[in-house]
Amino acid sequence: MIQRLRSAGVCRMLAVSLEGVQSLGPTTAVGIVDASLLEERNIHYESNNRRDGLWKPLVGQRDMRWPVLLEQVSQTKRHYGTQSSGSTGLVEDFRRYIAPCMQLSRIEKPIGTWLLAWPCFWSIGLAAPHGGPIDVYTLGLFGMGAILLRGSGCTVNDMWDSDFDKKVERTASRPLAAGTVTHRQALAWLGLQLSAGLGILLQLNETSQLLGVASLPFVIAYPLMKRITGWPQAFLGLTINWGAFMGWAAVHGSCSWEIVGPLYASGVFWTLVYDTIYAHQDTRDDVKAGVKSTALTFGERTKPMLWGFAACNIASMAVAGVMADCHGPFFIGMTAAAAQLAWQIQTVNLTNPEDCARKFKSNWWYGCSIFAGIVADKLLS
């Protein structure tokens, strides 16, 4: 009984703070809000009154929804917090705008950046002289470039696909689909990322710069491919593995096509494996939204197709290694990568979205195995 009265009293206090906050003033209002947020943990909910995923508090107002009330309190605190402290307001504004933009770039999901960076790292490693170290500075530039280019690609993708994303459960919470970022804000964020990427590109030689500019049409056009063809993953492979050309050019000022050509092809086949697995997460929603993918194109033939792509991937990587005069350590790393790829294909449950996501993320180990083999080969040869 005492707890019920306490809960009702807290909620009446919140109601006062919300309805009369203008007259109370910012300091008093913020104090009330702070107290209410501390008391929130002590509110007891009726275990049998769950409806639409929300709980009702034990108060007299039967239709009051606690999460809605908390959101109103939070908004009130933010409003008066920015008035009471200029520095706090600037920090709050920064967090409010930058957090959705970071989400737009998928900063919280680094696997995509790694998948873009590995072909660059492989190429830079293969371009290094035998017996000498790999250029760490160039690796760093390409690593930062991968973060920015991946963020730009995701931003462009979401700008194209915001209407589709609303219809897919996994993507409905993305900032543009959820409405936390406007298209104008997304465009400004894209411009900022591309400007920073240009700064990195200008640190490279002229050949690398030209190759970098040549990749932009692929980045911009990729989101359209899922509307045009049942093989958008192949176009993604052509886009995301472009670093196989740029890494070698950054070291030597030109491309040795007999090496970077097979390396690029290997990356494309690798992308067809991991992104087809990834696409199987959304097959039902993709059908409803009218989005195309290799997962839908292959259907029941997916695993045989994946085995074929994996074979082409390893064969192309072996050719690149032979042409680059690699030795045992490289092929040991390649064998480990082949085993990891085979494990993915053999064990993935294509009807289980969670397992598809796990297998997709496991491709970090594939890329790492290849790179470790290259580094060991250069240092020990």
N, C-alpha and C positions, 0 to 999 in steps of 0.2 A: 504494500500500500504506500509506504514511504517512497519507494522507488518510482511508483506511478506518479505521485505528486511531484517528485523531483523532475521527472521527465517532462511533465506538463509545464512546470515552471520554467525549465530551460527553453522549451519551444515558445512559451509566451514572451520570454525575454527576447528571443530571436525575432518574433513578430514585431515587437516594439522597435527593435533596431532597424528592421526593414522598412516599416511604415513611417517612423518618425525620425529617420536618420538625418534628414536635412536640418531639423531643428536641434538635434543633439550635438551636431558639430563633428568634424573629422576625428578628433582625438578620442572622444567618448565612443563614437561609432566603431572605430577600429578596436578599441578595448573590448567592447561587447562581442564583436566578431571573434576576436582571439579567444575569449572565454567560451564562446559557443563551440568553436572547433575543438577545444580541449574536452568539453563535455560530451562531444559527439560519440566518443568511444564508450561512454557509460549508458547510452540509450539502449534499452532492451526492446527487442522486436517480437511481435507475435509470430510464432513459428508456423501457424496455420493460416496466415493472412497474406501469403505471397501472391501477387498478381502482376502479370506482364513483366516479371523479372525485377520488380521493385518491392521494397518492404514498407509497411505502414507503421509509424511510431505509435506508442500507447498514449494517445492524446485524444481530446474530445473531438477534434476536427477530423472526421472520418476519411475525407478525401485528400488530406494533405499528403504529399509525396516527399519523403525526407531527402532523397537525392536532389530533387528540384529546389528545395529550400536551401540545401547546402550550396548549390550553384549560385543562387541569388546572393547568399552571404558572401561567397567567394568574390563575386563581381563587385559587391559593395566594398569589400576590403581593398580590392585592387584600385577601385576608383579613389577612395579616400587616402589610400597609401601613397598614391602618386601625388596627391595634393599636399600631403604632410611632409614629404621628403623628396626634393628634386632628384638627388642621386639615386634613391630607391626607385623612383618613377622611371628613370632612364634605364636602369637595369631590368625592370619589369617589362618595359616596352621592348627592349632588346630581346629578352627571352620569349616574349609573346610572338614576335615576328620571326626570329631566327630559328626557333625550334621546328615549326612546320616546314621551313625551307630546308633544314637539315634532313628532315624526314622525306622531303621531296627528292633529295639526292641519295636516299637510302644509306646515309652514313651509319645507321645502326645495323646495317646488314653488309658487312665488309666482304663477303664471299664474291660478290659481283666485281668488286675492285680487284681482287686477287685473280679472277678469271681473265680480266683485261690485262693485268700486269705480267702474268707468267709468260706469255709469248714474247713480250718485250725483254724480260730477263733472260729467257732462253737464247734469244738472238744476240744480246749483248755478251752473254757468256761464251757462245760459240765464236764470236768475233774476237775474243781475247787471245793473245798469243799463248802457245803452249809453254808451260813452266812459269808463267807470269800471273799476277793477280788480276781479277776482274775489276773493271773500273767502277768503284763504289759511287763516285760522284754521279756518273751517268745513270747508274741504277737508281740513285736517289731522285734524280730529275724525272725519270720515267715513272717511279713510284708516285710522286706527287702529281704528275700528269695523269696517271691512271685514276687517281681519286677525282680529279677535276673533270676528266672526260667522261668517266662513268656517271658522275653527278649530272653533267650536262645531258648525257644520253637519257638518263632516267627522267629528267625534267622535260625534255622534248617528248619522250614517250607518254608521260602523264598528260601533257598539254594536248596531244593528239587523242588520247584514249580516255579522257575524263568521263565521257558519257558511257563508254563500255565498262569502265572500272566500277561504276555505280551498280552494274548488274552482276558483278562477280563478287562472291562473298569474300574471297581472300584479298581483293583490292579495293573494296568499298570504303575502307578507312584511310586510303591515301589522301593527302591534303586537298588536292583539287577535287576529287570525287566527293570528299566529305564537306567541302566548302570552307575549310580553314585557311585556304590560300586562294586568291583570285588569279585569273589568267594574267592580269597585268602584273601582279606581284611575281608570278612564276616567270614571266618574261624578263623582268628586271633581275631576278635571281639567276636566270640563264645567262644574261649578259655579263653579270659579275663573274660567274664561273668561267665563261669563255675568255674574258679579259685576263683573268689569272692564268688560265691555260696558255694564252698567247705569250704571257711573260715568260713562262717556262719554255715554250717552243722557241722563242728568240735566243735562248741560251745554246741551242743546238746549231749544227752547221746547215748550210743552205739546202743540201739534198734532203736532210731530215725535215726541214721546214716545209719544203714543197710536198713531201709525202704526208706530213701532218695536215696540211690544208686539203690535200686530195681526199683525206678520210672523212671530212665533214659532210659531204653529200650522202655518204653511207649512214652516218649517224642520224641525219635528219630524216632520211627516207625509210629507215628500218621500221618505225612504228606503222607505216602505211602497208607494209608487206603482209601483215596478218589480215588485211582486208582484200588483198589482191590474189595471193597464192597460198596453197596449202603447204608450202615449204618456207615459212618465214624464218625458221631456225637456220636454214642454209644461208640466208641473207645476213642473219646475225653473225654467223661464223665468218663471213667475208668481212664484216665490220670490226668485230671484237679482236680479231687476230692480226689486224693491220700492223701492230707493233713488231711482228716478225720482220717486216721490211725496215721499219724505222730504227730498231735497235742496232742492226748491223750497219746501217748508213750513219748512225750517230758516232760509231767507232771508226769507220773506214772512209766515210765521205761518199760512198757509193754502195751499191748492192751486188753481192755475188749471187746471181740468180740461181745457180745450181745448188746453192745451200738454202737461201731464204725461201725459194719457191717450194721445195718439199716441206720445209718447216711450216710455212703458211698453210699448205694443204693439210698437214697433220693437225694443225690447230682447228681448221674448219671441220674436219671429221670428228675431232674431239667435241667441239661445240654441238654438233648434231647428236652426239650421244647424251651429253649432260642436259642440254636444253629440251630435248624430247622427253626425257625423264621428268624434268621440271614442268613441262606443259601438261603432263598427265594429272597434275593436281587440279586442273581447272576444266577438264573436258566437258562436264555437264553444264557448267556456267558458260563456257565458250560456245556451245551449241545454241543456247538460249540467246546469247548476245550476238551471234553471227560472226564470231572470231574464228579464224582458221589457224591450224597448227599442224606440225608433223604428227603429233599425238593423235589427232583426229584423222589425218590422212592415212596413217599406217594402221590404226585400229588394232586388230588382233595380230597383225604382222609386226608389231613394234619390236619385240625382242629379236627376231631374226634380222631385222633391219639394223638394230643396234650392234649386233655381232659383226655385221658387214662393215659398218662405220668404224668400229674398233679395230678391225683387221687393217683397214685402209689407213687409219691413224698411226698404228705402230709401224706399218711398212713405210709410210712417208717419213716418219721420224727416224727410222733406221737409215734411209737414204740420205737424209740431212746429216746424220752423224758420220756416215761414210765419206760424204763429200767434204765435210769439215775436218777430215782426218782424225776423228775421235778414236779412242781405244777402249780397253776393257771397262774402266769405271763408268764411262758414259752408257755403255750397253747394260751394265748392271743396274744403273738407275732406270734405264728404259724398261728393263724386265720387271722391276718393282712396280713401275707405273702401269705396265700391261696387266700385271696381276691385280692391281687395284681396280682397273677398269673392268676386268673380267668379273671381279667380285661384285661390282655394282650391278652389272647386267644380269648376272646369275641370280642374285638375291633380291633385287628390287621387286616390291609388290606394286605394280602399276595401278592397282585399284585403291591403294592406300595413300592419300595425300601426304600424311606425315612421313611415311617411309620414302616417298619420292623426294620430299624436302631434305631428308637426312642424306640420301644418296647424292643429291645435287651438291650439298655442302661438302661432302667428302671429296670432291674433286680438288680441293686444296692439296690433298696428299698426292694426287696424280701430278699436279704442277710442281710440287716441291720435290718429288722423286726425280723428275727430269732435270730440274735445276741442280739438285745435289749431285747427280751424275756428271753434269757438265762441269761444275766447279771442281769436283774431285779429278776429273780427267785433265783439266787444265793445270792443276797444281801438281799432279803426280806424273804427268807425261814428260 
